Amino acid sequence: MKKLLFVIVVIVASYGFYAQNHRSTSISSDGTSRNDSTLTKAIEDHASHLQVEGEGAVVRILSDDTEGSRHQRFILRLATGQTILIAHNIDLAPRVSIREGDVVAFSGEYEWNEKGGVVHWTHRDPAGRHPDGWLKSGGQIVQ
């Protein structure tokens, strides 16, 4: 019985150490999510207008949206299995060089939709009224 209790204590302590030394699930004072668990909660809660950060693997590259401001569009699969659309404004920022299977980290504004949601504002705001976003792939950061 003592051995079982010892194993349970070690597991609980290990989990506590792991959780404390990995990305926090809280939102910072500027509203930026620190990991995919906050993004997952935003998806589950149908939240919108939330500044988030995360990363996922490119599962599909879509054609550019050319109506209004031009946007590079692609779908990422998060570690949770959920998918989100990234809509990156290529009138305000350079196109990010990606292929299916590449891992892309992102910072931008999340908007819920029935397909999992979209992250946009993955660039600097030229007017300075919105938090700057970014995309990172292959060591290259695009804003």
C-alpha positions in Angstrom: 0.0 0.0 0.0 2.9 2.4 0.8 4.4 1.7 -2.6 1.2 2.6 -4.3 0.8 5.8 -2.3 4.5 6.7 -3.2 3.8 6.1 -6.9 0.7 8.3 -6.8 2.6 11.1 -5.0 5.4 10.9 -7.6 2.9 11.1 -10.5 1.1 14.1 -8.9 4.3 15.9 -8.2 5.6 15.2 -11.7 2.4 16.6 -13.2 2.6 19.7 -11.0 6.2 20.3 -12.1 5.3 19.7 -15.8 2.4 22.1 -15.6 4.4 24.8 -13.9 7.2 24.6 -16.3 5.2 24.6 -19.5 3.1 27.3 -21.2 0.4 28.8 -18.9 -3.2 28.5 -19.9 -4.0 32.0 -18.6 -4.5 35.1 -20.7 -2.1 38.0 -20.2 -3.2 41.5 -19.4 -3.3 42.4 -23.1 -5.6 39.5 -23.9 -3.0 37.2 -25.5 -3.5 33.5 -25.1 -0.4 31.6 -24.0 -1.2 28.2 -25.6 -3.6 26.0 -27.5 -5.6 25.2 -24.4 -7.0 28.7 -24.2 -7.6 28.6 -28.0 -9.4 25.2 -27.4 -11.6 26.8 -24.8 -12.4 29.8 -27.1 -13.5 27.3 -29.8 -15.6 25.4 -27.3 -17.1 28.6 -25.9 -17.7 30.1 -29.4 -15.6 33.1 -28.4 -14.6 35.9 -30.7 -12.3 39.0 -30.7 -9.7 37.1 -28.6 -6.0 37.6 -29.2 -4.4 34.1 -29.2 -1.2 32.4 -29.8 -0.7 28.8 -30.8 0.7 26.4 -33.4 -0.4 23.7 -35.7 0.5 21.6 -38.7 -0.6 22.8 -42.2 -3.2 20.4 -43.4 -4.5 22.3 -46.4 -3.5 25.4 -48.4 -6.4 27.2 -49.8 -6.6 29.8 -52.6 -6.1 33.4 -51.7 -9.1 35.4 -50.8 -9.0 38.3 -53.2 -12.2 40.1 -52.3 -11.3 43.3 -50.4 -7.9 43.0 -48.8 -6.1 40.0 -50.1 -5.5 37.1 -47.6 -3.4 34.0 -47.8 -5.5 31.2 -46.4 -4.6 27.8 -44.9 -5.9 25.4 -42.4 -3.9 24.2 -39.4 -4.5 21.2 -37.2 -3.8 21.9 -33.6 -2.3 19.3 -31.2 -5.8 18.9 -29.8 -7.0 17.7 -33.3 -9.1 20.8 -33.9 -8.6 22.7 -37.1 -8.6 26.5 -37.6 -8.4 28.7 -40.7 -5.5 31.2 -40.8 -6.4 34.3 -42.9 -3.1 36.3 -43.3 -3.5 39.8 -44.9 -0.9 39.9 -47.7 -1.7 43.5 -48.6 -0.2 44.5 -45.2 2.4 41.7 -44.7 4.5 39.3 -46.8 3.2 35.9 -47.7 4.4 33.1 -45.4 6.3 30.3 -47.2 4.6 27.0 -46.3 3.8 23.6 -47.5 1.4 21.0 -46.2 2.8 19.3 -43.1 4.8 22.4 -42.0 4.3 23.6 -38.5 3.2 27.2 -38.2 3.1 29.2 -35.0 0.8 32.1 -34.9 -0.4 35.2 -33.0 -3.6 36.9 -34.1 -7.3 37.5 -33.4 -9.5 34.5 -33.1 -13.1 34.6 -34.4 -15.3 31.5 -33.9 -17.3 29.9 -36.7 -19.0 26.5 -37.1 -15.9 25.0 -38.8 -13.5 25.7 -35.9 -12.8 29.4 -36.4 -10.5 31.8 -38.1 -7.4 33.6 -36.9 -6.7 36.9 -38.6 -4.7 40.1 -37.7 -1.5 38.0 -38.1 0.4 41.1 -39.1 1.2 44.5 -37.7 -1.5 47.1 -37.5 -0.4 50.1 -39.5 -2.8 52.3 -37.5 -1.5 51.0 -34.1 -4.9 50.4 -32.7 -4.8 46.6 -32.7 -2.2 44.2 -31.1 0.3 43.1 -33.6 0.1 39.5 -34.8 2.6 37.3 -36.6 3.2 33.9 -38.3 6.3 31.8 -37.8 7.4 28.9 -40.0 10.8 27.4 -40.6 12.4 29.9 -38.3 11.0 32.8 -40.4 8.7 35.3 -38.7 6.3 37.2 -40.9 4.4 40.3 -39.7 
